[in-house]
C-alpha cells in the first residue's frame, strides 16, 4: 500500500530539521540520551508534546496511550512511544531554552509570509497571567492578583500571530517589562496604559516609530493646545497637542519624554465613557489612530484562544522547567496550526478552532478536507463461475 502523509506529519512540516539539530546542539539538549531509533531526543520530545497539545491530551498516560494507538504511523514521523517516566524526566531536566528558541525561530521565519505585502508592521503588546494555584507547585511567585507566570507577547495583527514572547514572574509589572522591551524602527506599537513607561515611549520616538496607547488617570498633562475637529471624522470628540509628565517625577529620576510633543485624541464609545488615546503620530487621521488601537482586541483573542483550545492549565510536571517547556510547546502548536490553516488547509472554510478540532481527530491519518463521504472503489471479479450441479431432466436458466 502506498504511503499517505498523515495530518500530523503535514502539521510538522515548518519545523526545519537542521534548525532543530543546530538548536539542540547549541543548548546540549540531547546530552546523555544516546542515538538511534530508541533515543528520546529533544526533537522527539517536542513532537510528542505538540501531539498532546493538538490531540487535547493532558496527562503522561494519555500521551503514551495516544501514541500507542497507531504505532505504524510513527515511523515516518521519526517518533516512538515514550514511557511515562522517560517523558517526565525529560520535561524536568531538558533545557527549556531549546523549546523557547524553536518557538521564537518559528515566529520570526513565518510572520513575514503571513503578513500582507506592503503593509506597515504593527505590533500589539500585552501580557496575560498563567495561574498555578495548586500548592504542590512550590516555586511560583505571586502578585496581588495571581500566582504563577506571566506571558508577555508582541502580536502582529496582519499575520494574526505573535512575533515575540517572554515568560516572566507576575511580580514584574507591565511597565518594568516595557523598560526592557526591544524597539525597532519603522513600526507601530499599540499597548494599554499598563505599559506607561515614559522611557519606553521615548525610545520608540527616538527609533522613528509610532506608539498608540492611553494615559493613566493621574498622569500630568502640560501645555495643552486644542486642535480643530475635522468634520469627516466620525466618533471623534476632540483633539489636542500636549506634553506629559514632570521633569523629575522621582528623586534623581529624569523624565526623558518631558519635552516631547504628543497628540491626544478623545473617541466616543457607545454606552461607555469616551476613550482617550495618546500618540506621537502627527500624520495619520484621528479615525486611523482609533482604528489602530481597536486592533488591540486581537491580542486578547490570542490569549483567549490558547487558554481555551490548548493545554496551558493542566501541567505534565510540577517543576518550573516542565511548566515552561509545556507552555513553549503550546505556543509552537498554535503557530503550526495557524500556518497549516493558511497553507495546505487554506480550502478549509471554518475557523481556526474548527480546523484544530478536525486535525485532532485525524492526527495519525491522512487529512481529508473535501467533506465527501465517498467509499473507495469496489472491483467486481470477472472470473467465470463454475456451473452448479444440475439434476437430469431439470432445465437451467
C-alpha positions in Angstrom: 0.0 0.0 0.0 1.5 3.4 -0.9 2.3 5.8 2.0 -0.1 8.7 2.5 1.2 11.6 4.7 -0.7 12.0 7.9 -2.2 15.2 9.2 0.4 15.3 12.0 3.3 15.0 9.6 2.0 17.8 7.4 1.5 19.9 10.6 5.1 19.5 11.5 6.5 20.5 8.0 7.5 24.1 9.1 9.9 22.6 11.7 13.1 22.5 9.8 15.2 19.5 11.0 18.5 21.4 10.5 17.3 24.2 12.8 16.1 21.6 15.3 19.6 19.9 15.3 21.5 23.2 15.5 19.4 24.5 18.4 19.7 21.2 20.2 23.5 21.3 19.8 23.7 24.9 21.0 21.9 24.0 24.2 23.3 20.5 24.5 19.7 19.3 24.8 20.4 15.7 23.7 23.1 15.1 26.3 23.0 11.6 27.7 20.1 10.2 25.6 22.1 8.3 23.1 21.4 7.9 19.4 19.4 5.7 17.2 15.8 4.7 17.0 15.2 4.3 20.7 16.9 7.6 21.8 14.5 10.1 23.4 15.9 13.1 21.7 14.6 16.6 22.2 13.2 16.5 18.6 11.0 13.5 19.5 10.2 15.1 22.9 8.9 18.2 21.1 6.8 16.2 18.6 5.2 14.3 21.5 4.3 17.5 23.3 2.9 19.0 20.1 0.9 15.8 19.6 -0.5 16.1 23.1 -1.5 19.8 22.6 -3.3 19.2 19.3 -5.0 16.0 20.5 -6.1 17.5 23.8 -4.1 15.1 26.0 -3.4 16.3 29.5 -1.5 13.5 31.2 1.5 11.4 30.7 -0.6 8.2 30.5 -2.8 9.7 27.8 0.2 10.7 25.7 1.6 7.2 26.0 -1.6 5.5 25.0 -2.4 8.0 22.3 0.8 7.3 20.5 0.3 3.6 21.0 -2.9 3.8 19.0 -1.1 4.0 15.7 2.5 2.6 16.0 2.7 2.1 12.3 2.3 5.9 11.7 5.2 6.8 14.0 8.0 5.5 11.6 7.6 8.4 9.1 7.4 10.9 12.0 10.7 9.7 13.4 8.9 9.2 16.7 8.4 6.4 19.2 6.1 5.7 22.1 7.7 7.1 25.3 7.4 5.6 28.7 5.8 7.9 31.2 8.9 8.1 33.3 11.0 8.9 30.3 8.7 11.8 29.3 8.5 13.0 32.9 12.3 13.0 33.4 12.9 14.7 30.1 10.5 17.6 30.9 12.1 18.1 34.3 15.7 18.1 33.2 15.9 19.0 29.5 16.8 22.7 28.8 13.6 24.7 28.3 15.6 27.2 26.3 15.6 24.7 23.3 11.8 24.9 23.1 11.8 28.7 23.6 14.3 29.2 20.8 12.3 26.9 18.4 9.2 28.9 19.1 11.0 32.2 18.6 12.6 31.0 15.3 9.2 29.8 14.0 7.7 33.2 14.7 10.5 35.1 13.0 10.6 32.9 9.9 6.8 32.8 9.2 5.3 36.1 10.4 6.6 37.9 7.3 5.0 35.2 5.0 1.5 35.7 6.5 1.6 39.5 6.6 0.1 41.4 3.7 2.6 42.8 1.2 3.4 46.5 1.6 1.7 46.8 5.0 3.3 48.7 7.8 4.4 46.4 10.6 2.2 46.9 13.6 2.9 45.2 17.0 0.3 44.8 19.7 1.8 44.4 23.1 0.1 42.8 26.1 0.6 40.3 28.9 -1.6 37.7 30.4 -1.3 35.6 33.6 -0.8 31.8 33.6 -2.3 30.7 37.0 -0.6 27.9 39.0 -3.0 27.7 42.0 -2.0 24.1 43.1 0.1 24.4 46.2 2.2 21.4 45.0 3.8 24.0 42.7 6.3 25.3 45.3 8.3 27.7 43.1 5.8 30.2 41.6 5.8 33.8 42.7 2.6 35.9 43.1 1.4 39.4 42.8 -1.8 40.8 44.3 -3.9 39.0 41.6 -2.4 35.7 40.6 0.2 33.1 41.5 2.1 31.6 38.6 3.7 33.0 35.5 3.0 35.9 33.1 3.0 35.5 29.3 4.3 38.7 27.6 3.6 38.9 23.9 4.2 41.1 20.8 1.5 40.2 18.3 1.3 41.1 14.6 -2.4 41.8 13.7 -1.8 41.4 9.9 -0.2 38.0 10.2 -2.5 37.2 13.1 0.2 35.6 15.1 2.8 36.5 17.8 6.2 37.7 16.7 7.9 37.7 20.1 7.1 36.5 23.6 8.6 36.1 27.1 7.6 34.3 30.2 8.2 36.2 33.5 7.1 36.3 37.1 3.7 38.0 37.8 5.6 40.2 40.3 7.3 42.0 37.3 4.9 44.8 36.3 4.0 45.6 32.7 5.9 48.9 32.9 9.0 47.0 34.1 8.6 44.7 31.1 8.3 47.7 28.8 11.5 49.1 30.3 13.5 46.2 28.8 11.5 45.7 25.6 13.3 46.0 22.3 12.3 48.7 19.9 12.8 48.7 16.1 12.5 51.5 13.5 9.5 51.9 11.3 7.0 50.1 13.4 3.7 51.0 15.1 3.4 49.8 18.7 -0.1 49.6 20.3 -0.4 48.8 24.0 -2.6 49.6 27.0 -2.0 52.0 29.8 -0.3 49.3 31.9 2.8 49.9 29.8 3.0 53.6 30.8 6.8 53.8 31.0 7.9 57.2 29.6 11.4 55.9 28.9 9.9 53.2 26.7 7.8 55.7 24.9 10.8 58.0 24.2 12.8 55.1 22.8 10.0 54.5 20.3 10.1 58.2 19.3 13.9 58.1 19.0 13.8 55.0 16.8 11.4 56.8 14.3 8.5 54.5 15.2 5.0 55.3 16.4 3.1 54.3 19.6 -0.7 54.4 20.4 -1.8 54.0 24.0 -3.7 55.5 26.9 -2.6 57.8 29.7 -3.0 56.8 33.3 -5.7 58.7 35.2 -3.2 60.5 37.4 -0.7 61.4 34.5 0.4 65.1 34.4 -0.8 66.9 31.2 1.0 70.1 30.3 0.9 72.7 27.6 -2.4 71.6 26.2 -3.2 73.1 22.8 -6.7 72.2 21.4 -6.9 71.3 17.7 -9.9 72.0 15.4 -12.1 69.0 14.7 -12.3 67.6 11.1 -15.9 67.2 10.0 -15.3 64.0 8.1 -14.1 62.1 11.2 -16.9 60.2 12.9 -16.9 59.5 16.6 -14.0 61.9 17.4 -14.9 64.2 20.3 -11.7 66.2 20.5 -8.0 66.5 19.7 -5.2 68.4 21.2 -1.4 68.7 21.4 0.3 68.3 24.8 3.3 67.2 26.8 3.1 64.7 29.7 4.8 64.1 33.0 7.0 66.1 35.4 10.6 66.7 34.5 11.8 64.9 37.7 9.0 62.6 38.8 11.1 60.9 41.5 14.2 61.9 43.4 17.1 61.7 41.0 15.0 60.4 38.1 14.5 62.3 34.8 11.5 62.0 32.5 13.0 61.5 29.0 9.6 62.3 27.5 9.3 65.7 29.2 9.9 67.9 26.1 8.3 65.5 23.5 5.1 66.9 22.0 2.3 64.3 21.8 -1.2 64.2 20.4 -4.3 63.3 22.4 -7.5 62.1 20.8 -10.8 61.5 22.5 -13.0 58.9 20.9 -16.7 58.3 21.7 -17.8 54.8 22.8 -21.4 53.7 22.8 -22.7 53.1 26.3 -19.2 53.8 27.8 -17.1 56.7 28.8 -15.0 58.2 26.0 -11.7 56.6 25.2 -8.7 59.0 25.4 -5.7 57.9 23.3 -2.3 59.4 23.1 0.3 59.0 20.3 3.3 60.6 18.8 1.8 60.1 15.3 1.1 63.5 13.8 0.3 62.4 10.2 -2.5 59.8 10.5 -6.1 60.9 10.9 -7.8 60.6 14.2 -10.0 57.8 12.8 -6.9 55.9 11.7 -5.4 56.2 15.2 -8.6 55.0 16.8 -8.7 52.0 14.3 -5.1 51.1 15.3 -6.0 51.0 19.0 -9.1 48.9 18.2 -6.8 46.2 16.7 -5.5 45.6 20.2 -8.5 43.3 20.7 -6.8 40.7 18.5 -4.1 40.0 21.1 -6.9 39.5 23.7 -8.4 36.9 21.3 -5.0 35.2 21.0 -4.7 34.8 24.8 -8.3 33.6 24.9 -7.8 31.1 22.1 -4.7 29.4 23.6 -6.3 29.1 27.0 -9.5 27.6 25.7 -8.1 25.3 23.0 -4.6 24.3 24.2 -3.4 22.8 27.5 -2.0 25.7 29.5 -3.9 24.9 32.7 -3.1 21.3 33.5 0.6 20.5 33.5 2.5 17.3 33.0 5.1 18.1 35.7 5.4 20.4 38.7 8.9 21.8 38.2 9.4 25.2 36.7 11.3 23.7 33.8 8.5 21.3 33.0 5.9 24.0 33.1 7.9 26.3 30.9 8.5 23.5 28.3 4.8 22.8 28.1 3.9 26.5 27.6 6.5 26.8 24.9 5.1 23.6 23.2 1.6 25.2 23.4 2.8 28.3 21.6 4.6 26.2 18.9 1.4 24.1 18.5 -0.6 27.3 17.9 1.9 28.6 15.3 1.9 25.3 13.4 -1.9 25.2 13.4 -2.0 28.8 12.2 0.5 28.0 9.4 -1.4 24.9 8.4 -4.7 26.8 8.2 -3.0 29.4 6.0 -1.1 26.8 3.9 -2.1 23.3 2.9 -5.6 23.7 4.6 -6.4 27.0 3.0 -9.5 25.5 1.4 -11.0 24.8 4.9 -13.7 27.4 5.4 -14.2 27.1 9.1 -12.5 28.9 12.0 -9.1 28.1 13.5 -10.9 26.3 16.3 -12.9 24.2 13.8 -9.7 23.3 11.9 -8.0 22.3 15.2 -10.9 20.0 16.0 -10.7 18.3 12.6 -6.9 17.6 12.7 -7.2 16.5 16.4 -9.4 13.5 15.1 -7.2 12.8 12.1 -3.7 13.4 13.5 -2.3 10.0 12.7 -4.4 9.5 9.5 -4.4 11.4 6.1 -6.4 14.6 6.4 -9.5 14.9 4.2 -10.7 18.5 3.6 -13.3 17.6 0.9 -16.2 16.7 3.2 -17.1 13.9 0.8 -18.3 10.6 2.1 -17.5 8.5 -0.9 -16.4 4.9 -0.3 -13.3 3.5 -2.1 -13.9 1.9 -5.5 -15.0 -1.8 -5.4 -13.7 -4.1 -8.1 -16.0 -6.9 -9.0 -14.5 -10.1 -10.2 -14.9 -11.1 -13.9 -13.8 -14.7 -13.4 -16.3 -17.2 -14.8 -18.1 -19.1 -12.1 -18.3 -22.9 -12.4 -21.7 -24.3 -13.2 -23.6 -25.8 -10.4 -24.6 -29.4 -10.4 -27.8 -29.9 -12.4 -30.2 -32.8 -11.9 -31.2 -34.7 -15.0 -34.5 -33.5 -16.6 -34.3 -30.1 -14.9 -33.9 -27.2 -17.3 -31.4 -24.5 -16.2 -32.0 -20.9 -16.8 
